[in-house]
Amino acid sequence: MNKAKVLITVTNYKNEEEVLAFVKHLQQQTINDSIVVVVVDNAKSQKCILDLCQSLKEFSNVRYVEAKENLGYLKGCFKGLDEYLQHNEMPDWVVVSNTDIVIDDKEFFYKFINKNYDESIWCVAPSVINNDLTYANPHYKERIPLKKVNRVIKIFKNFLLARFYTFLSNRKRKNAKKEKEQSQDVYAAHGCFFVLKNEFFKVEKIEFEPLMYSEESYIAEVILGANKRILYDADLELRHLEGAVTGKINFKQKGRYISESMKFIRDSFYLEKDKDGKFCEQQ
């Protein structure tokens, strides 16, 4: 059985050209022979499925998985890992990544695997630069308070409130001109690209249900529950082109996904049921 040092999992959903471009981009890494890429196809179009499968055959380190349904982002990536493990050993690290990512440093993964991170670090978050030259990591330094979780759920249920909230958040981000920070432990990594240690997959955990959004909070809560750490590593850097996939979703649907995913996080990790079956805040 083969064992990769790094397994990179990505999903396709009506963005075949972007997926292929990202796979080709990854071939430029200097330790390409230590990397395996798994592409999970969430598309329902049989033509798209056949075209993408055929196009990926030219890459010896790429595996193709047909999901047969739209599993979404995180569940899709985890499906890719499960399929890979049917015939191969568990890799040292598993990358969950968007395909709208550019890694300019060809030694990005070489540097990563030679870092010798502390055993307690179960997730590594690189420095992520957005289109507007702001930094996406550190994403959340501290655990999100329950009041804020409830506020996000309520806001994104309402189309107008969600529009206004998003406008203010984007404006605040651009005006803040956030400088790059030093490496540090954080509560959550940005969801566009993060690396999980293989130990993460050995713990019993609640299965992630939402189609998309709040993946970073789910990862954060599982690692927090295991008393392990998430490290923002400023020495590793990449660019996020932002919204290449999510930009295709209409805002009303996007708001519903955000609200539903945060409700899942709240009910799974912030609340517990009392003797009457009612939710109350965990102590």
C-alpha positions as CSV (number, residue, x, y, z in Angstrom):
1,M,0.0,0.0,0.0
2,N,1.2,3.5,-0.8
3,K,1.5,6.3,1.7
4,A,1.6,10.0,0.8
5,K,3.1,12.6,3.0
6,V,0.4,15.1,1.9
7,L,-3.0,14.3,0.5
8,I,-4.8,17.3,-1.1
9,T,-8.5,17.0,-1.4
10,V,-10.6,19.3,-3.6
11,T,-14.2,19.2,-5.0
12,N,-15.7,20.0,-8.3
13,Y,-19.1,21.5,-8.8
14,K,-19.6,23.1,-12.2
15,N,-16.0,24.5,-12.1
16,E,-14.1,21.9,-14.1
17,E,-11.7,24.4,-15.8
18,E,-10.8,25.8,-12.4
19,V,-10.2,22.3,-10.9
20,L,-7.9,21.3,-13.8
21,A,-6.0,24.6,-13.6
22,F,-5.4,24.0,-9.9
23,V,-4.3,20.4,-10.4
24,K,-1.8,21.6,-13.0
25,H,-0.7,24.4,-10.7
26,L,0.1,21.8,-7.9
27,Q,2.4,19.9,-10.3
28,Q,4.9,22.7,-9.9
29,Q,5.6,21.9,-6.3
30,T,9.2,20.6,-5.8
31,I,8.1,17.5,-3.8
32,N,5.3,16.6,-6.2
33,D,6.2,12.9,-5.8
34,S,5.2,13.1,-2.1
35,I,1.8,14.7,-2.9
36,V,-1.4,13.0,-3.9
37,V,-4.4,15.0,-5.1
38,V,-7.9,13.6,-4.8
39,V,-10.6,15.3,-6.9
40,V,-14.2,14.6,-5.7
41,D,-16.8,15.3,-8.4
42,N,-20.0,16.7,-7.0
43,A,-21.4,17.4,-10.5
44,K,-24.5,15.7,-11.7
45,S,-24.0,16.2,-15.4
46,Q,-22.8,12.9,-16.9
47,K,-20.9,14.8,-19.7
48,C,-19.0,16.9,-17.1
49,I,-18.2,13.8,-15.1
50,L,-16.8,12.0,-18.1
51,D,-14.8,15.0,-19.4
52,L,-13.2,15.8,-16.0
53,C,-12.4,12.1,-15.3
54,Q,-10.7,11.8,-18.7
55,S,-8.7,15.1,-18.3
56,L,-7.3,14.1,-14.9
57,K,-5.8,10.8,-16.3
58,E,-2.7,12.6,-17.5
59,F,-1.6,13.3,-13.9
60,S,-0.1,10.2,-12.2
61,N,-0.6,11.7,-8.7
62,V,-4.2,12.5,-9.1
63,R,-7.2,10.3,-8.1
64,Y,-10.7,10.9,-9.3
65,V,-13.8,10.1,-7.1
66,E,-17.3,10.4,-8.4
67,A,-19.6,11.4,-5.5
68,K,-22.8,10.6,-7.4
69,E,-24.5,13.5,-5.5
70,N,-23.6,17.0,-4.3
71,L,-21.9,16.4,-1.0
72,G,-20.7,19.9,-0.6
73,Y,-17.2,21.2,0.3
74,L,-16.1,19.5,3.5
75,K,-18.1,16.3,3.2
76,G,-16.9,16.0,-0.3
77,C,-13.2,16.4,0.7
78,F,-13.7,13.8,3.5
79,K,-15.3,11.5,1.0
80,G,-12.1,11.8,-1.1
81,L,-10.0,10.7,1.8
82,D,-12.2,7.8,2.6
83,E,-12.0,6.6,-1.0
84,Y,-8.3,7.0,-1.0
85,L,-7.9,4.9,2.1
86,Q,-9.6,2.0,0.5
87,H,-6.4,1.1,-1.3
88,N,-3.7,3.2,0.5
89,E,-2.3,4.1,3.9
90,M,-3.3,7.1,5.9
91,P,-1.2,10.1,4.8
92,D,0.7,12.2,7.3
93,W,-1.4,15.3,6.5
94,V,-4.6,16.0,4.7
95,V,-5.2,19.4,3.0
96,V,-8.8,20.6,2.5
97,S,-8.6,23.3,-0.2
98,N,-10.7,25.5,-2.5
99,T,-9.6,25.4,-6.1
100,D,-9.4,29.2,-6.4
101,I,-6.0,29.1,-4.7
102,V,-2.6,30.2,-6.0
103,I,0.6,29.0,-4.3
104,D,3.4,31.1,-5.7
105,D,6.1,29.4,-3.6
106,K,7.1,26.1,-5.4
107,E,8.6,24.9,-2.1
108,F,5.5,25.5,-0.1
109,F,4.9,21.8,0.7
110,Y,8.6,21.1,1.0
111,K,8.8,23.7,3.7
112,F,5.6,22.4,5.3
113,I,6.7,18.7,5.7
114,N,10.1,19.8,7.1
115,K,8.6,22.0,9.8
116,N,8.4,19.3,12.5
117,Y,5.4,20.7,14.2
118,D,4.6,19.9,17.8
119,E,2.5,16.8,18.3
120,S,-0.3,18.8,19.8
121,I,-0.9,20.7,16.5
122,W,-3.7,19.1,14.6
123,C,-4.3,21.9,12.1
124,V,-2.1,24.3,10.3
125,A,-3.4,27.5,8.7
126,P,-1.1,29.3,6.3
127,S,-1.1,33.0,5.7
128,V,-3.9,33.7,3.2
129,I,-3.9,36.9,1.0
130,N,-7.3,38.0,-0.4
131,N,-7.9,39.7,-3.7
132,D,-8.0,43.1,-2.0
133,L,-4.5,42.4,-0.4
134,T,-6.0,41.9,3.1
135,Y,-5.1,38.8,5.1
136,A,-7.6,36.1,5.9
137,N,-5.6,34.5,8.6
138,P,-5.6,34.5,11.6
139,H,-9.3,33.9,11.0
140,Y,-10.6,33.7,14.6
141,K,-8.2,34.0,17.4
142,E,-10.7,33.2,20.1
143,R,-13.8,31.1,20.2
144,I,-16.9,32.8,18.8
145,P,-19.3,33.8,21.7
146,L,-22.7,32.2,21.6
147,K,-24.4,35.6,21.3
148,K,-22.5,36.3,18.1
149,V,-23.4,32.8,16.7
150,N,-27.1,33.5,17.4
151,R,-26.8,36.9,15.8
152,V,-25.3,35.5,12.6
153,I,-28.0,32.8,12.4
154,K,-30.7,35.5,12.8
155,I,-29.1,38.0,10.3
156,F,-28.6,35.5,7.5
157,K,-32.2,34.3,7.7
158,N,-33.2,37.8,6.6
159,F,-32.2,38.8,3.0
160,L,-32.0,42.5,3.6
161,L,-30.2,42.2,7.0
162,A,-27.7,39.7,5.4
163,R,-27.0,42.1,2.5
164,F,-26.4,45.0,4.9
165,Y,-24.3,43.0,7.3
166,T,-22.1,41.6,4.4
167,F,-21.6,45.1,3.0
168,L,-20.5,46.5,6.3
169,S,-18.2,43.5,7.0
170,N,-16.5,43.9,3.6
171,R,-16.1,47.6,4.0
172,K,-14.6,47.1,7.5
173,R,-12.2,44.5,6.2
174,K,-10.9,46.8,3.4
175,N,-10.6,49.8,5.6
176,A,-8.8,47.9,8.4
177,K,-5.7,47.3,6.1
178,K,-4.8,44.3,8.3
179,E,-1.1,43.7,8.5
180,K,0.5,40.3,8.4
181,E,0.7,38.8,11.9
182,Q,3.3,36.5,13.5
183,S,2.7,32.8,13.9
184,Q,0.4,32.0,16.7
185,D,-2.2,29.6,18.0
186,V,-5.7,30.4,16.9
187,Y,-9.3,29.2,17.5
188,A,-10.1,28.7,13.8
189,A,-8.3,28.6,10.4
190,H,-9.8,30.2,7.3
191,G,-11.9,27.6,5.4
192,C,-10.4,28.1,2.0
193,F,-7.2,26.1,2.8
194,F,-6.2,24.3,5.9
195,V,-4.1,21.2,6.7
196,L,-5.2,18.5,9.1
197,K,-2.9,16.1,10.9
198,N,-3.9,12.4,10.4
199,E,-4.7,12.2,14.2
200,F,-7.7,14.4,13.6
201,F,-9.4,11.6,11.7
202,K,-9.0,9.1,14.5
203,V,-11.2,10.8,17.1
204,E,-14.9,10.2,17.4
205,K,-16.7,13.3,16.1
206,I,-20.1,14.6,15.1
207,E,-20.5,14.3,11.3
208,F,-20.6,17.6,9.5
209,E,-24.0,18.0,7.9
210,P,-24.2,21.4,6.1
211,L,-23.6,21.6,2.4
212,M,-21.2,24.5,2.8
213,Y,-20.0,27.3,5.1
214,S,-18.8,27.1,8.8
215,E,-16.3,24.3,8.0
216,E,-13.7,26.2,9.9
217,S,-15.9,26.4,13.0
218,Y,-16.5,22.6,12.8
219,I,-12.8,21.8,12.6
220,A,-12.1,24.3,15.4
221,E,-14.7,22.7,17.7
222,V,-13.5,19.1,17.1
223,I,-9.9,20.1,17.8
224,L,-10.9,22.1,20.8
225,G,-12.8,19.2,22.2
226,A,-9.7,17.0,21.8
227,N,-7.6,19.5,23.6
228,K,-5.3,20.0,20.6
229,R,-4.1,23.1,18.8
230,I,-4.6,25.1,15.5
231,L,-1.5,27.0,14.4
232,Y,-1.5,30.0,12.1
233,D,1.9,29.6,10.4
234,A,3.0,32.9,8.9
235,D,6.0,31.3,7.2
236,L,3.6,29.6,4.7
237,E,1.7,31.9,2.3
238,L,-0.7,31.6,-0.6
239,R,-3.3,33.6,-2.4
240,H,-7.1,33.2,-2.4
241,L,-8.9,34.4,-5.5
242,E,-12.2,34.5,-3.5
243,G,-15.6,33.5,-4.6
244,A,-14.8,31.7,-7.8
245,V,-17.3,29.0,-6.8
246,T,-19.4,30.6,-4.1
247,G,-19.8,33.6,-6.3
248,K,-22.0,31.5,-8.5
249,I,-24.6,31.1,-5.7
250,N,-27.3,33.7,-5.5
251,F,-27.2,35.7,-2.3
252,K,-30.5,34.5,-0.9
253,Q,-29.3,30.9,-1.1
254,K,-25.9,31.8,0.3
255,G,-27.6,33.4,3.3
256,R,-29.6,30.3,3.9
257,Y,-26.6,28.1,3.8
258,I,-24.7,30.4,6.2
259,S,-27.6,30.5,8.7
260,E,-28.2,26.8,8.5
261,S,-24.5,25.9,8.9
262,M,-24.1,28.1,12.0
263,K,-27.2,26.7,13.5
264,F,-25.6,23.2,13.1
265,I,-22.5,24.5,14.8
266,R,-24.5,26.0,17.7
267,D,-26.7,23.0,18.3
268,S,-23.8,20.6,18.0
269,F,-21.1,22.3,20.1
270,Y,-22.6,25.2,22.1
271,L,-25.9,23.7,23.3
272,E,-27.0,20.6,25.1
273,K,-30.4,19.2,25.8
274,D,-31.9,19.3,29.3
275,K,-34.1,16.6,30.9
276,D,-37.1,18.0,29.0
277,G,-35.3,17.8,25.6
278,K,-34.9,21.5,25.3
279,F,-31.6,23.1,24.2
280,C,-29.6,25.0,26.8
281,E,-26.1,26.5,26.8
282,Q,-23.3,24.0,27.6
283,Q,-21.6,24.5,30.9
